[in-house]
Amino acid sequence: MRGMSVTAAARGREEARFGHLRHVALATLYFGLSFTWLPYPLVLLQSQIKSFHFPKDQVDPVIGYTAAAGAVFSVVVPPLVGAFSDRITTRWGRRRPLMVAGVLLSLVGILLMWSAHSYPQFLAGHLITQICLNGAAAAYYGIIPDVVPASEFGKASGFLSVMTAAGALLGFATTLLFSTLHAVVNSYLVMGVVLALSVVPVLWAGSQEGKRPIAASPRRSAQQVVAAFFQPLWGGDFAWVIFTRMMVTGGVAAVAYFLSPFFENVVKVSNPDQFTSIWLGIAFAAMILPGLFGGAASDRHGRKPFVYAAGALQIAVAAYFIIFYPTQIWVVLVLAVVYGLGYGLYVAVDWALACDTVPDRAKSAKDMGLFHVGQTLPNSIVPAIEGVLIAYFNSHAANSGYRVAFASVVVFFLLGTVFVTRIRSVR
């Protein structure tokens, strides 16, 4: 008994040493991913597709199809890479080698998109980037429950939220700068450098991952293996966390990929690439405050109230766009602040909800890969559908399709708010 108490005390001291610096270092890859992953599809993808001289009525559908094509791999890759990383052992750990390989290979795709003068080359670079970054992210997702103490899941989620917002903010600042110089594609070069550097601190902060021994699995039939792989989706709190994430992400994806055409056709801005960068930059700047305080606060006060508040604010923004269709620049920018605050409240507890409910922390990467699918699956479906709907309704009444997209946002966020109530083990 004395030996057990000494071991427990040592473990407690080890967890207590997981300080702010290590939290920040562990979250840096999310900074690099957000710096790249958010601005390039939300600004560069839209800008480049418009430059490839598709007929005007085909631009929105092509944007939707292209986003969906990349997102297909973001659905398939994370659970498979996660499951693989749960079962390997190397001298450098289970997650970190896959993270480094994914980030380095994604630079090939980024360079292809940067140099693209045709849609097929751009599409090839887009797909390579999506495959490799999703593989890196899948391994990264497994590190969080591997090394973060359970009592600090909320704090870790808050740091990840801040890094998401800060990375996106500076990423959109980069696209804003280059769009002002009418050279927006050069943003890719900065993204590649930031992405490569962002993985380095994680190699130190996650140095304790991969230390748990891998338990031998009993022999099972192929059907049993497949059933066990997807079992977390069939029921339980972790499934409801994933479904909640799907709905929130669906609400974002319903309009995010069409902001540039919306600002050009409805708000009538002269430089839509520049204005989209400004709007998204403001939204992500507003996310920082909820991230700084929300994650740690949820460790004390519970996660669900943050999701409820997030849904209310984001629904309010979408409803305002539907009812008033604002064209005043200052009003549109104020709505960016409100939206950012709402989304920041959700992201502050997003990871904490998953870590709270993940079925087996010893095999976390596969299940966290399924959690990642909760974000990527809507991105593979919703933009393709919304692009067609926008084009269809716009063809019958000018710009009416964007109202349909904002109505979809309301539905998605309402469902997300309902689904989070089903999570029983989380306050």
C-alpha positions as CSV (number, residue, x, y, z in Angstrom):
1,M,0.0,0.0,0.0
2,R,2.9,2.4,0.8
3,G,4.4,1.7,-2.6
4,M,1.1,2.4,-4.3
5,S,0.6,5.7,-2.5
6,V,4.2,6.8,-3.4
7,T,3.5,5.9,-7.0
8,A,0.2,7.9,-6.9
9,A,1.9,10.8,-5.3
10,A,4.7,10.8,-8.0
11,R,2.1,10.7,-10.7
12,G,0.3,13.6,-9.1
13,R,3.5,15.6,-9.0
14,E,4.2,14.8,-12.7
15,E,0.7,16.0,-13.7
16,A,1.2,19.1,-11.6
17,R,4.3,20.0,-13.7
18,F,2.2,20.2,-16.9
19,G,2.5,24.0,-16.8
20,H,1.5,26.8,-19.1
21,L,4.6,26.6,-21.2
22,R,4.1,22.9,-22.0
23,H,0.4,23.5,-22.8
24,V,1.4,26.3,-25.2
25,A,4.1,24.1,-26.8
26,L,1.7,21.2,-27.2
27,A,-0.8,23.4,-28.9
28,T,1.6,25.0,-31.4
29,L,0.8,22.6,-34.2
30,Y,-2.8,23.7,-34.1
31,F,-1.5,27.2,-34.7
32,G,0.3,26.0,-37.8
33,L,-2.7,24.0,-39.0
34,S,-5.1,26.9,-38.5
35,F,-2.6,29.3,-40.2
36,T,-2.8,27.1,-43.2
37,W,-5.9,25.0,-43.1
38,L,-8.4,27.8,-42.6
39,P,-7.2,30.7,-44.9
40,Y,-6.3,28.5,-47.9
41,P,-9.8,27.0,-48.5
42,L,-11.7,30.0,-47.3
43,V,-9.7,32.6,-49.2
44,L,-7.1,31.1,-51.6
45,L,-9.3,28.3,-52.9
46,Q,-12.1,30.6,-53.8
47,S,-9.8,33.2,-55.3
48,Q,-8.0,30.7,-57.5
49,I,-11.1,29.0,-58.7
50,K,-12.5,32.3,-59.8
51,S,-9.3,33.0,-61.6
52,F,-9.5,29.8,-63.7
53,H,-12.3,31.4,-65.8
54,F,-15.2,29.1,-65.0
55,P,-18.6,30.5,-66.1
56,K,-20.0,32.7,-63.4
57,D,-22.9,30.5,-62.7
58,Q,-20.5,27.5,-62.1
59,V,-18.1,29.2,-59.7
60,D,-20.1,28.4,-56.5
61,P,-20.7,24.7,-57.5
62,V,-17.0,24.2,-58.4
63,I,-15.9,25.7,-55.1
64,G,-18.3,23.3,-53.3
65,Y,-17.1,20.3,-55.3
66,T,-13.5,21.1,-54.8
67,A,-13.9,21.6,-51.0
68,A,-15.8,18.3,-50.9
69,A,-13.2,16.4,-52.9
70,G,-10.5,17.3,-50.4
71,A,-12.7,16.7,-47.4
72,V,-13.4,13.1,-48.5
73,F,-9.8,12.3,-47.6
74,S,-10.2,14.2,-44.3
75,V,-13.0,11.7,-43.5
76,V,-11.1,8.5,-44.5
77,V,-7.5,9.3,-43.4
78,P,-7.8,10.3,-39.7
79,P,-9.3,7.2,-38.2
80,L,-7.0,4.9,-40.3
81,V,-3.9,6.8,-39.4
82,G,-5.0,7.1,-35.8
83,A,-5.6,3.4,-35.6
84,F,-2.2,2.8,-37.1
85,S,-0.5,5.1,-34.6
86,D,-2.2,3.3,-31.7
87,R,-0.4,0.1,-32.8
88,I,3.1,1.1,-33.6
89,T,6.1,1.6,-31.4
90,T,9.2,3.6,-32.4
91,R,12.1,5.2,-30.5
92,W,10.5,8.5,-31.3
93,G,7.0,7.5,-30.0
94,R,3.8,6.6,-31.8
95,R,2.4,10.0,-32.9
96,R,5.4,12.2,-33.5
97,P,6.9,10.4,-36.5
98,L,3.6,10.5,-38.3
99,M,3.0,14.1,-37.5
100,V,6.4,15.1,-38.9
101,A,6.0,13.0,-42.0
102,G,2.5,14.4,-42.7
103,V,3.6,18.0,-42.3
104,L,6.7,17.6,-44.6
105,L,4.7,15.8,-47.3
106,S,2.0,18.5,-47.2
107,L,4.5,21.0,-48.3
108,V,4.5,19.3,-51.7
109,G,0.8,20.0,-52.1
110,I,1.2,23.6,-50.9
111,L,3.9,24.2,-53.6
112,L,1.7,22.7,-56.3
113,M,-1.2,25.0,-55.3
114,W,1.1,28.0,-55.2
115,S,2.4,27.4,-58.7
116,A,-0.9,26.3,-60.2
117,H,-2.0,27.9,-63.5
118,S,-4.7,25.3,-64.2
119,Y,-7.5,23.8,-62.2
120,P,-6.2,20.2,-62.5
121,Q,-2.8,21.2,-60.9
122,F,-4.5,23.1,-58.2
123,L,-6.8,20.2,-57.5
124,A,-3.9,17.8,-57.3
125,G,-2.1,20.1,-54.8
126,H,-5.3,20.5,-52.8
127,L,-5.8,16.7,-52.5
128,I,-2.2,16.0,-51.5
129,T,-2.4,18.7,-48.8
130,Q,-5.6,17.4,-47.4
131,I,-4.4,13.8,-47.3
132,C,-1.1,14.7,-45.6
133,L,-2.3,17.3,-43.1
134,N,-5.2,15.1,-42.1
135,G,-2.7,12.3,-41.4
136,A,-0.6,14.6,-39.3
137,A,-3.6,15.9,-37.5
138,A,-4.8,12.3,-36.7
139,A,-1.6,11.5,-34.9
140,Y,-1.6,14.9,-33.2
141,Y,-5.1,14.4,-31.9
142,G,-3.9,11.2,-30.1
143,I,-1.2,13.1,-28.2
144,I,-3.6,15.3,-26.2
145,P,-5.2,12.5,-24.1
146,D,-1.9,10.7,-24.1
147,V,0.0,13.3,-22.1
148,V,-2.5,15.8,-20.6
149,P,-3.8,15.1,-17.1
150,A,-7.5,14.5,-17.1
151,S,-8.0,17.4,-14.6
152,E,-6.6,19.8,-17.2
153,F,-8.5,18.8,-20.3
154,G,-10.4,22.0,-20.2
155,K,-7.2,24.1,-19.9
156,A,-5.7,22.2,-22.9
157,S,-8.9,22.7,-24.9
158,G,-8.7,26.5,-24.1
159,F,-5.0,26.7,-25.3
160,L,-5.9,24.8,-28.5
161,S,-8.8,27.3,-29.0
162,V,-6.4,30.2,-28.6
163,M,-3.9,28.7,-31.0
164,T,-6.8,28.0,-33.5
165,A,-7.8,31.6,-33.3
166,A,-4.3,33.1,-33.3
167,G,-3.2,30.9,-36.2
168,A,-6.3,31.7,-38.3
169,L,-6.0,35.4,-37.4
170,L,-2.4,35.7,-38.6
171,G,-3.1,33.5,-41.5
172,F,-5.9,35.8,-42.7
173,A,-3.7,38.8,-42.0
174,T,-1.2,37.1,-44.4
175,T,-3.8,36.6,-47.1
176,L,-5.0,40.2,-46.5
177,L,-1.5,41.6,-47.0
178,F,-0.9,39.6,-50.2
179,S,-4.4,40.3,-51.6
180,T,-3.7,44.0,-51.1
181,L,-0.6,43.5,-53.2
182,H,-2.7,41.5,-55.7
183,A,-0.4,38.5,-55.1
184,V,-2.6,36.5,-52.7
185,V,-1.2,33.1,-53.9
186,N,2.2,34.0,-52.3
187,S,0.5,33.4,-49.0
188,Y,1.2,29.7,-49.6
189,L,4.9,30.2,-49.1
190,V,4.4,31.8,-45.7
191,M,2.0,29.0,-44.8
192,G,4.5,26.3,-45.6
193,V,7.2,27.9,-43.4
194,V,4.8,28.4,-40.4
195,L,3.4,24.9,-40.7
196,A,6.9,23.3,-40.7
197,L,8.0,25.4,-37.7
198,S,4.8,24.8,-35.7
199,V,5.5,21.0,-35.3
200,V,8.8,21.5,-33.6
201,P,7.6,22.5,-30.0
202,V,5.2,19.6,-30.0
203,L,8.1,17.2,-30.3
204,W,9.2,18.4,-26.9
205,A,5.8,18.9,-25.2
206,G,4.6,15.4,-26.4
207,S,7.8,13.6,-25.5
208,Q,6.0,11.3,-23.0
209,E,3.7,9.9,-25.6
210,G,4.1,6.3,-26.7
211,K,5.2,5.1,-23.3
212,R,2.2,3.0,-22.6
213,P,2.6,-0.7,-23.6
214,I,0.4,-1.9,-26.4
215,A,-2.1,-4.5,-25.1
216,A,-2.3,-7.6,-27.2
217,S,-5.6,-7.8,-29.0
218,P,-7.6,-11.1,-29.2
219,R,-8.0,-12.7,-32.6
220,R,-11.2,-11.5,-34.2
221,S,-13.0,-11.9,-37.5
222,A,-12.9,-9.1,-40.1
223,Q,-16.5,-8.3,-39.3
224,Q,-15.7,-8.0,-35.6
225,V,-12.7,-5.8,-36.3
226,V,-14.8,-3.4,-38.4
227,A,-17.6,-3.4,-35.8
228,A,-15.1,-2.5,-33.0
229,F,-13.5,0.2,-35.2
230,F,-16.8,2.1,-35.5
231,Q,-18.3,1.0,-32.1
232,P,-17.8,4.5,-30.5
233,L,-20.2,5.9,-33.1
234,W,-23.1,3.6,-32.2
235,G,-23.9,5.1,-28.8
236,G,-22.6,6.6,-25.6
237,D,-21.4,10.1,-24.7
238,F,-18.5,10.1,-27.1
239,A,-20.9,9.5,-30.0
240,W,-23.0,12.5,-29.0
241,V,-19.8,14.6,-28.8
242,I,-19.0,13.7,-32.4
243,F,-22.6,14.4,-33.5
244,T,-22.5,17.7,-31.8
245,R,-19.3,18.6,-33.6
246,M,-20.8,17.5,-36.9
247,M,-23.6,19.9,-36.5
248,V,-21.5,22.8,-35.4
249,T,-19.1,22.2,-38.3
250,G,-22.0,21.9,-40.7
251,G,-23.2,25.2,-39.7
252,V,-19.8,26.8,-40.4
253,A,-19.4,25.0,-43.7
254,A,-22.8,26.0,-45.0
255,V,-21.5,29.6,-45.6
256,A,-17.8,29.7,-45.0
257,Y,-16.8,28.5,-48.4
258,F,-19.1,31.1,-50.1
259,L,-18.2,34.2,-48.2
260,S,-16.1,35.7,-51.0
261,P,-18.9,35.4,-53.6
262,F,-21.4,36.7,-51.0
263,F,-19.4,39.7,-50.1
264,E,-18.8,40.4,-53.8
265,N,-22.4,40.0,-55.0
266,V,-24.4,41.1,-52.0
267,V,-22.3,43.5,-49.9
268,K,-20.7,44.8,-53.1
269,V,-17.1,45.1,-51.8
270,S,-14.5,46.0,-54.4
271,N,-11.9,43.5,-53.3
272,P,-13.7,40.4,-52.0
273,D,-10.5,38.5,-51.3
274,Q,-9.3,41.3,-49.1
275,F,-12.6,41.8,-47.3
276,T,-13.1,38.1,-46.7
277,S,-9.6,38.1,-45.0
278,I,-10.6,41.1,-42.9
279,W,-14.0,39.6,-41.9
280,L,-12.6,36.2,-41.0
281,G,-9.6,37.8,-39.2
282,I,-12.0,39.8,-37.0
283,A,-14.0,36.7,-36.3
284,F,-11.0,34.7,-35.2
285,A,-9.6,37.6,-33.2
286,A,-12.9,37.6,-31.3
287,M,-12.4,33.9,-30.6
288,I,-9.3,34.5,-28.5
289,L,-11.0,35.9,-25.4
290,P,-13.4,32.9,-24.9
291,G,-10.5,30.6,-25.5
292,L,-8.3,32.2,-22.9
293,F,-10.8,31.9,-20.1
294,G,-13.5,29.4,-21.3
295,G,-11.5,26.2,-21.4
296,A,-10.1,26.5,-17.8
297,A,-13.5,27.8,-16.6
298,S,-15.3,24.8,-18.0
299,D,-13.0,22.6,-15.8
300,R,-14.8,24.2,-12.8
301,H,-18.3,25.1,-14.1
302,G,-19.0,22.4,-16.8
303,R,-18.9,22.3,-20.6
304,K,-22.5,22.5,-21.7
305,P,-23.3,26.1,-20.9
306,F,-20.5,27.2,-23.3
307,V,-22.1,25.2,-26.1
308,Y,-25.5,26.6,-25.4
309,A,-24.2,30.2,-25.5
310,A,-22.2,29.5,-28.6
311,G,-25.3,28.2,-30.4
312,A,-27.4,31.2,-29.4
313,L,-24.8,33.8,-30.7
314,Q,-24.2,32.0,-34.0
315,I,-27.9,31.5,-34.6
316,A,-28.4,35.2,-33.9
317,V,-25.8,36.2,-36.5
318,A,-27.3,33.9,-39.2
319,A,-30.8,35.1,-38.5
320,Y,-29.7,38.7,-38.9
321,F,-28.2,37.9,-42.3
322,I,-31.4,36.2,-43.4
323,I,-33.8,38.9,-42.2
324,F,-31.8,42.1,-43.0
325,Y,-29.3,41.1,-45.7
326,P,-27.0,43.8,-44.5
327,T,-24.8,45.7,-47.0
328,Q,-23.4,48.3,-44.5
329,I,-19.7,47.4,-44.0
330,W,-19.7,48.3,-40.3
331,V,-22.7,46.1,-39.6
332,V,-21.2,43.2,-41.4
333,L,-17.9,43.6,-39.4
334,V,-19.8,43.8,-36.1
335,L,-21.5,40.5,-37.0
336,A,-18.0,39.0,-37.5
337,V,-17.2,39.9,-33.8
338,V,-20.4,38.4,-32.5
339,Y,-19.9,35.2,-34.6
340,G,-16.3,34.9,-33.5
341,L,-17.3,35.2,-29.8
342,G,-19.9,32.4,-30.3
343,Y,-17.6,30.1,-32.2
344,G,-14.9,30.8,-29.6
345,L,-17.1,29.6,-26.8
346,Y,-17.7,26.3,-28.6
347,V,-14.1,25.7,-29.6
348,A,-12.9,26.4,-26.0
349,V,-14.6,23.2,-24.8
350,D,-14.7,21.2,-28.0
351,W,-11.5,19.2,-27.3
352,A,-12.4,18.9,-23.6
353,L,-15.7,17.2,-24.4
354,A,-13.9,14.7,-26.5
355,C,-11.1,14.0,-24.0
356,D,-13.7,13.7,-21.2
357,T,-15.6,11.0,-23.1
358,V,-13.0,9.1,-25.3
359,P,-13.7,5.4,-24.6
360,D,-10.1,4.3,-24.2
361,R,-7.2,6.7,-23.6
362,A,-4.7,3.9,-24.3
363,K,-6.0,3.7,-27.9
364,S,-7.0,7.3,-28.2
365,A,-5.8,8.2,-31.7
366,K,-8.2,6.1,-33.6
367,D,-11.2,7.4,-31.6
368,M,-9.9,10.9,-31.8
369,G,-9.6,10.3,-35.5
370,L,-13.4,9.6,-35.5
371,F,-13.8,12.8,-33.5
372,H,-11.9,14.6,-36.2
373,V,-14.4,13.1,-38.8
374,G,-17.0,15.0,-36.8
375,Q,-15.3,18.1,-38.2
376,T,-14.3,16.9,-41.7
377,L,-17.4,14.9,-42.8
378,P,-19.6,18.0,-42.9
379,N,-16.9,19.7,-44.9
380,S,-17.0,16.9,-47.5
381,I,-20.8,17.1,-47.9
382,V,-22.2,20.4,-46.9
383,P,-20.2,22.7,-49.3
384,A,-21.1,20.5,-52.4
385,I,-24.8,20.6,-51.5
386,E,-24.8,24.3,-50.6
387,G,-22.9,25.3,-53.8
388,V,-25.6,23.7,-55.9
389,L,-28.4,25.2,-53.8
390,I,-27.0,28.7,-54.0
391,A,-26.6,28.5,-57.7
392,Y,-30.1,27.1,-58.1
393,F,-31.9,29.7,-56.0
394,N,-29.7,32.5,-57.4
395,S,-30.8,31.5,-60.9
396,H,-34.4,32.1,-59.9
397,A,-33.9,35.3,-57.9
398,A,-30.7,37.3,-57.7
399,N,-28.6,36.3,-54.7
400,S,-31.5,34.5,-52.9
401,G,-29.4,31.4,-52.6
402,Y,-27.3,32.9,-49.9
403,R,-30.4,33.3,-47.7
404,V,-30.9,29.5,-48.1
405,A,-27.3,29.0,-46.9
406,F,-27.8,31.1,-43.8
407,A,-31.0,29.3,-43.1
408,S,-29.0,26.0,-43.1
409,V,-26.7,27.5,-40.5
410,V,-29.6,28.0,-38.1
411,V,-30.8,24.4,-38.5
412,F,-27.3,23.0,-37.9
413,F,-26.6,25.1,-34.8
414,L,-30.0,24.2,-33.4
415,L,-29.3,20.5,-33.8
416,G,-25.8,20.9,-32.3
417,T,-27.4,22.5,-29.2
418,V,-29.9,19.7,-28.9
419,F,-27.3,16.9,-29.3
420,V,-25.0,18.3,-26.6
421,T,-27.9,17.8,-24.1
422,R,-27.6,14.0,-24.7
423,I,-24.1,13.9,-23.2
424,R,-24.8,12.5,-19.7
425,S,-21.3,12.2,-18.1
426,V,-20.3,15.9,-18.7
427,R,-21.7,18.8,-16.8
